[in-house]
Structure formats: C-alpha cells, structure tokens
C-alpha cells in the first residue's frame, strides 16, 4: 500500500511526475466521501461568507439568488443591478475598510473553520473571485460588456481599485495561510466562445491576474486557474504567468491540442460531460465506462485529475445524489487502479 497522502500524490504532478493514482478534486459537497480530497479551498471568511447569509449580499452590495437553471447555485440577481454607469463607479463601489485587521488571527480562524488536515489535503488559496465576473455582477452582461468597449478608462480605474483591495488582502494573508496552491478565478467564457476577445483579455484582465500571480511566483507556490467554458484561447497567456493547473477544462475546448502542446506540465482537472453522465438513459455501468474512457484518454501520461461533482437541481435530489454516489465511487476505483 502506498504511503503517499492525497496531497502528496496530487502535488507531485506540479513537478511533472506521474502520480501513483489519479487524484480527485472536489468543488462542492458530495453525499459520500470515502477518501479525503486532494485539495480544499481557503480564503478570508469575511469575503467568502458574506453572501451566504440573508440578505445574501456580497461585500460590494450585489444580491445573490438561487435558480433552478443553475442547479441551486448562487448567482448575482439578474435584475436591479447596483451600477448603471461605469463612469460613476466611485459613487457606488465602496471597498470595506481593512484598517485594524489582525491578519494572523483572521487566517488562523479561517484555517480552523475549514477543518483541513494539511498533511492529507493541499490548501488552495483564492481571494478575488474574478474581475470580469465582478463587473458583470455590478452591471449585468449587457451594460458590463458595453462598458468595456465604450468606457475603457473608467473600467481600468475600477479594476485597479478592485485589484488594490484584493492584493492588499493577499499580501497580508498569504504568508499566514502558507497555501500549497494559489488559485486565480474568473469565468470569462461561455460554452461556445469567450465573452471577450484575446486583445480585450490582455488589455483588461491579464495584468490583474499577473499581479496576483506574482505573490505566488515569488514564493514558489504553484498556481491554478478556474475558468469555465471555451477559454482555451487564454491558456497560453495564463501559462506564461505561471498557471500549471486548470479546472474544469471543459470538453468544449480542444483538450487534445492543449495536452499535445503542454504535455503534463499543465494539469487538466475535469474534462468530462456532466450532461452525458446525468442523462437518465445512463446506467451505473455506463457511467463507469464513460469515466474509464476519460481516464484512458487523458491520464496516461499524468497531468490529469478527476473533477466530477454534480450540483443538485431542485426536485431531483434522489436521482442526482445516486449519480453523484456512482460517479465518486467510480473515479475512486478507476483512479486507484489506473497506473497499476
């Protein structure tokens, strides 16, 4: 039996090594955890928990709601946006004061609250949550996207203000958290195409991500990147600022091309079709065979993790809990047998 922990098995991939088994990453709670997860997220509680309690507003004043279409996940309220004119953002967007924080105590409380065994599970630090996403939350997609075209100066000033706030937090917490991984998050793409061009990505967002990534690069902390949808066009730039792990690496991207280009130096987490697995026509055996096929396709040279948690839509708890159970038992079995 291996003496490696889940953490050690996962982290060895950042050195380009093939793990002893295929790691399993978890982004949401599941019914049955037979093993500890390879990673767990950490971030300041006053940022992470603000929208989880009524009236479900984040620190900026954006109200969040749940929808059936998002399988119960919280999304910004899709009407009554807080910012109508981006040139007047200073009148609306007010960062909470960071004066007087006991950063060491705050980080200690965060780590204790998450109850992570750091010998078993890698700690992944995430702070900002995404600058593109914030602008869309403030203004909605119609006005937010128009603002990027029509008012670049105001958008740059707003992003710089947000970045100053979040980077102050990173600077004051990263050495107390001592994370194993630093995570950059921003959903700048839909399933079919990115929301912004590569030029706009480089103009507005890449410098913000690079500013955050530098905290990790300076400390030798591996960097991961969360971006849903067809975001492959951005991956070279993100790789160049230090990203070595990408989730959920959805199948709308050219994953064959990505793996051919980067080999196992870019860890792909996910690479599966959740709609296929949750289709009622799929038997338990079908699910297992589908996941085995993904492993055969993506994991043979390392650089792959299972990331296969399913959100539970309203009214489908019984079926989806069963599917989740089948998926997790399947990836544990496949993962531990694969490299043998």
C-alpha positions in Angstrom: 0.0 0.0 0.0 1.3 3.5 -0.9 2.5 5.7 1.9 1.6 8.8 -0.1 -1.2 11.1 1.1 -3.8 12.5 -1.3 -1.9 15.8 -1.0 1.5 14.3 -1.9 0.0 12.3 -4.8 -1.6 15.5 -6.2 1.3 17.9 -5.6 3.9 15.6 -7.3 2.2 16.5 -10.6 3.3 20.1 -10.4 6.8 18.6 -10.8 5.8 16.9 -14.0 5.7 13.5 -12.3 3.0 10.8 -12.9 1.1 10.2 -9.7 0.5 6.8 -8.1 -3.2 7.2 -8.7 -5.5 9.7 -10.4 -6.3 12.4 -7.9 -9.9 13.5 -7.2 -10.7 17.2 -6.8 -13.9 18.4 -5.2 -15.6 21.8 -5.7 -18.8 21.1 -3.8 -20.0 18.7 -1.1 -21.0 15.2 -2.1 -23.0 12.5 -0.3 -20.3 10.0 0.4 -16.6 10.9 0.8 -14.7 7.6 1.1 -11.4 9.4 1.0 -10.1 12.9 1.8 -10.0 15.3 -1.1 -6.7 16.2 -2.7 -7.3 19.9 -2.3 -9.5 22.2 -0.3 -10.1 25.9 -0.7 -9.2 28.6 1.7 -9.9 32.4 1.7 -10.8 35.2 4.1 -14.1 34.4 5.9 -15.3 38.0 5.7 -15.1 37.7 1.9 -16.2 34.2 1.3 -19.2 34.1 3.7 -20.8 37.5 3.1 -23.4 36.3 0.5 -24.3 33.0 2.2 -26.5 34.7 4.8 -29.7 36.7 4.3 -30.0 39.1 2.5 -27.3 37.3 0.5 -25.3 40.3 -0.5 -21.6 40.3 -1.1 -19.2 42.9 0.3 -19.9 45.2 -2.7 -23.7 45.1 -2.2 -24.6 42.7 -5.0 -27.5 40.4 -4.1 -27.2 36.7 -4.9 -30.1 34.4 -5.7 -30.5 30.7 -6.4 -32.1 29.5 -9.7 -33.3 26.1 -10.9 -31.3 26.7 -14.2 -28.1 26.9 -12.2 -29.0 23.8 -10.2 -29.4 25.8 -7.0 -26.0 27.6 -7.3 -25.9 31.2 -6.2 -25.7 33.8 -9.0 -26.0 37.6 -9.0 -29.5 38.8 -9.1 -30.4 39.2 -12.8 -32.2 42.5 -12.4 -31.8 45.7 -10.4 -28.1 45.9 -10.8 -26.1 48.2 -8.5 -24.1 50.1 -11.1 -25.8 51.7 -14.2 -23.0 54.0 -15.4 -19.4 52.7 -15.1 -18.1 56.3 -15.1 -19.8 56.8 -11.8 -18.4 53.7 -10.1 -16.8 55.7 -7.3 -20.3 56.7 -6.1 -21.4 53.0 -5.8 -18.4 50.7 -5.4 -17.0 51.1 -1.8 -14.4 48.6 -0.6 -14.7 47.7 3.1 -12.0 49.2 5.3 -9.1 46.9 6.0 -7.8 49.1 8.9 -7.2 47.4 12.2 -7.3 43.8 10.9 -5.4 41.2 13.0 -4.4 39.3 9.9 -2.6 36.5 11.7 -5.6 35.8 13.9 -8.0 36.0 10.9 -6.0 33.4 9.0 -5.8 31.2 12.0 -9.6 31.3 12.4 -10.1 30.6 8.7 -7.9 27.5 8.8 -9.6 26.2 11.9 -13.0 26.8 10.4 -12.3 24.8 7.3 -11.0 21.8 9.4 -8.4 20.8 6.9 -5.8 18.2 7.7 -2.9 19.8 5.9 -0.9 16.6 6.0 -3.6 14.9 3.9 -5.1 17.8 1.8 -3.4 20.6 -0.1 -4.7 24.0 0.7 -5.7 26.2 -2.3 -5.9 29.9 -1.6 -8.4 32.0 -3.5 -9.2 35.7 -2.9 -10.5 37.9 -5.7 -13.1 35.7 -7.3 -12.8 37.3 -10.7 -12.7 40.9 -12.1 -14.7 40.2 -15.2 -17.3 38.4 -13.1 -17.5 41.3 -10.7 -18.1 43.9 -13.4 -20.9 41.7 -14.8 -22.3 41.3 -11.3 -22.2 45.1 -10.8 -23.8 46.0 -14.2 -25.2 42.9 -15.9 -23.8 41.4 -19.1 -25.4 44.0 -21.5 -24.2 47.1 -19.8 -21.0 45.4 -18.5 -19.8 44.3 -21.9 -20.7 47.7 -23.4 -18.7 49.4 -20.7 -15.6 47.5 -21.7 -16.0 48.9 -25.3 -17.3 52.4 -24.5 -15.5 53.4 -21.3 -12.1 51.8 -21.2 -10.6 54.5 -18.9 -13.4 54.1 -16.3 -13.1 50.3 -16.5 -9.4 50.4 -16.0 -9.8 52.6 -13.0 -12.4 50.4 -11.4 -10.4 47.3 -12.0 -7.3 48.9 -10.5 -9.4 49.9 -7.4 -10.6 46.3 -7.0 -7.2 44.9 -7.6 -5.6 47.2 -5.0 -8.2 45.9 -2.4 -7.7 42.2 -3.2 -3.9 42.4 -3.5 -3.8 44.1 -0.1 -5.6 41.1 1.3 -3.4 38.6 -0.5 -0.2 40.4 0.7 -1.4 40.3 4.3 -2.7 36.7 4.4 -0.6 34.6 2.0 2.3 34.1 4.5 -0.1 33.2 7.3 -2.1 30.7 5.2 1.0 29.3 3.7 -1.1 27.7 0.9 0.1 24.8 -1.2 -1.6 26.2 -4.3 -2.6 29.7 -5.3 -5.8 29.9 -7.3 -6.9 32.5 -9.9 -10.6 32.5 -10.7 -12.6 34.3 -13.4 -15.2 33.0 -15.8 -14.5 34.9 -19.0 -16.1 32.4 -21.4 -19.3 30.7 -22.3 -19.7 27.2 -23.7 -19.4 28.2 -27.3 -17.0 31.2 -27.2 -15.2 33.6 -24.8 -17.1 36.6 -23.7 -14.2 38.9 -24.6 -11.6 38.9 -27.4 -8.0 37.9 -26.7 -7.0 41.6 -27.2 -9.5 42.7 -24.6 -8.5 39.9 -22.2 -4.9 41.1 -22.5 -5.8 44.7 -22.1 -8.1 44.5 -19.1 -7.6 41.2 -17.2 -4.3 39.6 -17.8 -2.4 42.3 -15.9 -4.7 41.8 -12.9 -4.1 38.1 -12.9 -0.4 38.6 -13.3 -0.3 41.0 -10.3 -2.0 38.3 -8.1 0.2 35.5 -9.6 3.4 37.3 -8.6 2.6 36.8 -4.9 2.7 33.0 -5.6 5.6 33.1 -8.1 7.8 35.0 -5.6 7.1 32.3 -3.0 7.4 29.3 -5.3 3.7 28.4 -4.8 2.1 26.5 -7.8 -0.7 28.4 -9.5 -4.1 27.0 -10.6 -6.7 28.6 -12.7 -10.5 28.3 -12.7 -12.3 29.3 -15.9 -15.4 27.6 -17.3 -16.4 27.4 -20.9 -14.4 27.7 -24.1 -11.4 29.6 -22.7 -8.6 27.8 -24.5 -7.6 31.0 -26.3 -6.4 32.4 -23.0 -4.4 29.5 -21.8 -1.1 30.4 -23.3 -1.1 33.7 -21.6 -2.1 32.2 -18.3 0.6 29.5 -18.6 3.1 32.2 -19.2 2.3 33.9 -15.9 2.7 30.7 -14.1 -0.5 28.7 -14.2 0.1 25.0 -14.1 -3.3 23.6 -13.3 -6.7 24.4 -15.0 -10.2 23.5 -14.0 -12.7 22.5 -15.1 -11.1 22.1 -18.6 -14.5 21.5 -20.2 -14.8 19.5 -23.3 -15.8 22.4 -25.5 -12.1 23.2 -25.6 -9.5 21.5 -27.8 -8.2 19.3 -25.0 -6.2 17.1 -27.4 -4.4 20.2 -28.6 -3.8 21.5 -25.1 -2.3 18.2 -24.0 -0.2 18.0 -27.1 1.2 21.5 -26.5 1.8 21.4 -22.8 2.1 17.7 -22.0 1.8 17.0 -18.3 3.2 20.5 -17.4 -0.4 21.8 -17.4 -2.7 19.7 -15.1 -6.2 19.3 -16.5 -8.9 18.8 -14.0 -12.3 17.6 -15.2 -12.5 17.0 -19.0 -15.9 15.4 -18.8 -19.5 16.0 -20.0 -21.8 16.3 -16.9 -24.9 16.3 -19.1 -24.0 12.9 -20.5 -23.5 11.4 -17.1 -26.7 12.9 -15.7 -28.8 11.7 -18.6 -31.5 9.3 -17.3 -30.6 6.8 -20.0 -27.1 6.2 -18.5 -26.9 3.1 -16.3 -24.4 2.8 -13.4 -22.2 0.7 -15.7 -22.5 3.2 -18.5 -21.2 6.0 -16.1 -18.3 3.8 -15.0 -17.3 3.0 -18.6 -17.6 6.6 -19.6 -15.3 7.8 -16.8 -12.9 5.0 -17.5 -12.7 6.2 -21.1 -11.9 9.7 -20.0 -9.0 8.3 -17.8 -7.7 6.3 -20.8 -7.9 9.4 -23.0 -6.4 12.0 -20.6 -4.4 10.4 -17.8 -1.9 8.0 -19.4 1.0 10.5 -19.1 -0.1 12.1 -15.9 -1.3 15.7 -15.7 -5.0 14.8 -15.1 -7.3 14.9 -12.2 -10.9 13.8 -11.9 -13.2 16.7 -11.1 -16.7 15.3 -11.2 -19.1 16.7 -8.6 -22.6 17.3 -9.8 -24.9 20.1 -8.5 -28.3 19.0 -7.4 -31.2 20.7 -9.3 -34.4 21.4 -7.3 -36.7 18.3 -7.3 -34.0 15.9 -8.5 -32.2 15.2 -5.2 -32.8 11.5 -5.1 -31.6 10.7 -8.6 -28.7 13.2 -8.6 -27.4 12.0 -5.2 -27.4 8.5 -6.7 -25.5 9.7 -9.7 -23.0 11.6 -7.5 -22.5 8.4 -5.5 -21.9 6.3 -8.6 -19.5 8.9 -10.1 -17.4 9.2 -6.9 -17.2 5.5 -6.3 -16.2 5.0 -9.9 -13.5 7.6 -10.0 -12.0 6.3 -6.8 -11.9 2.7 -8.2 -10.6 3.8 -11.6 -8.2 6.2 -10.2 -6.5 3.8 -7.8 -6.3 1.0 -10.4 -5.3 3.1 -13.4 -1.5 3.3 -13.1 -1.2 -0.2 -11.8 
